């Protein structure tokens, strides 16, 4: 809902549908937080897990998603 409000529909509110994210940006958001998104410590989400999340969210997709 926060991302729907932030972008007013000009970007998808669902991270999994975004095409503009990079693994670095995703890692930055997870480690530092964004607005009221909390940051996560390495004891909560390891660097390896953050990399996997980044790779998942920027994975190639078929069709227009
Ligand atoms: C570890 C898993 C998560 C990942 C990979 C992640 C990733 C991201 C990214 C990349 C953004 C930036 C999007 C943008 O500004 O265009 C974002 C924003 C946001 N996230 Fe997360 N997030 C995670 C977990 C969470 C959790 C657990 C919460 C809530 C408790 C949360 C709440 C938010 C909110 C509210 C924003 C929008 C902040 C704003 O208004 O600018 N996120 N997230």
Boltz pocket constraint, residues with backbone or C-beta under 6 A from the ligand:
constraints:
  - pocket:
      binder: B
      contacts: [[A, 2], [A, 3], [A, 6], [A, 15], [A, 21], [A, 25], [A, 26], [A, 29], [A, 30], [A, 34], [A, 35], [A, 36], [A, 37], [A, 38], [A, 40], [A, 45], [A, 53]]
      max_distance: 6.0
